């Protein structure tokens, strides 16, 4: 069983693993200021954000990366999948996005399409390694 990088539990490849890195709650003065410079609706800024934050998480093994991309691909293949839900924050949660634009992206699906495209490029070697393994042994 593939374990969560932080807990001794089964890893759930939720899409929040990709965008949770942009949560700035209680870090508005540091990470919030750093991320305010980027507009998630701008394709160039989005590419920088994805490469620098989403795909640069050292706690993911090649196996985590593989199941994350596999899960993302399944979501992208579903035309009715609501990607905006991933960016919705419950008022009772201690989370916040760095800019107002994050709460209602112009196209959340495009954001995740870009993650998918860049993940296949940036994580190429890890994805190939995981694909060559017997997943039942994880």
N, C-alpha and C positions, 0 to 999 in steps of 0.2 A: 504494500500500500504506500503510495506517495504521500509523504507527510507535509503538513503545513510548515513553512520555514521558521515559524515562531512558536507553534504549539505542537503538542504531541497528539495531533488529530489528523484525520484524512484531509488532504489538500483539496479545496474546492476552487476550481479555476474561474472564479467570478470575474466579470469585466472590471469590477472596482479595483482589482489588483493593478490595472493599468493606470487608472486615473486617481486613485486614492493618494498618490504621491503629490497631488496638487492641493490637498487639504492644508489650509494654513491656520486652522483654529489654534489660538494661543501662540501663534508664531507670526502674527501679522507684521510685526516690526522687523522680522528677519526674512524668513522665507516668503512672506507675503509681499514685501517690497521687491525682493528679487524676481518674483513671478509677475508682478504688476507690469513689468516692462514688455510682456508678451501678450499679444491678442490671440486667443485660441481660434478665432474665426479667420485669421490671416494665415494663408497656406504656408508661407515662409516661417512665420513665428511658430506655427503648429509643428512643423517639421523639427525645429530646434527643440521645442518642448518635449516632443516624443522621444527624440534621440537622447537628449540630456537627462530626462527624468523617467519616462515610462520604461524605456528599454535599458536603463543603466541602473538596475537594481541588483546589487551583488549577492543578495540572499537567494536568488533563483538559480537552481541547477539547470542543466540542459533538459532534464525531464519536466521541471516546472514550466520552462519556456515552451516546450512542445505541447503540453496539455493546455496552456493558456492560448496559444495560437490556434490549436485545434478547436477549442471552445469559441474563440472569436470568429473563426471561419464559419462555424455552424450558425452563429448569431447573424453574421452577414448574409448567409444564404437564405435566411428567413425574412421575406419582404415585410412581414408584419411586426418584426422585432422592434420594440420602442427603445432606442438608444438614449433618449432624453431621460428616461427613468433612472439611468445610472448616475446622472448628474443632479438628481433631485435629493435634497437634504431635508430630512424630517426636522421640524422645529425643536423636537425634544433631543436631537442629537447634538453633540459637541463637535460640529464640523462646519467649515466654511471654505468657499472658493476665493481665490485671490482677486478676482475682478467680477464685476456684475455680469459680464458676457458669459461666464461659465454657467450661470443659472439657466440660461436659455440660449444655447448655441444656435447659430444659423442652421447648421446641419450636424447634429451629433453622429449620424451615420457616417458622414464624410470624415469626421474625426477618427472614428474607429476603422474606417477603410484605410486611412493613412497609417494608423498604428499597425494594421495587418501588413500592409505593403512594406513598411520600414522594418518590422519585426522579421519578416522573411529575409530581408537583406542583412540587417545587423546581426541577427541571431542565426544566420545560415548554417554555420558549422555546428552549433549546438543542436539545431533542429535535425540536421542530418545524422548526428550521433545518436540522438534519442530515437529517431525513426528506425535506426538499424538494430535497436535493442528489442528484446522481448518484453512488452509492456506488462505482461502478467507477472513478471518477476519484480516489478516495482512495488 
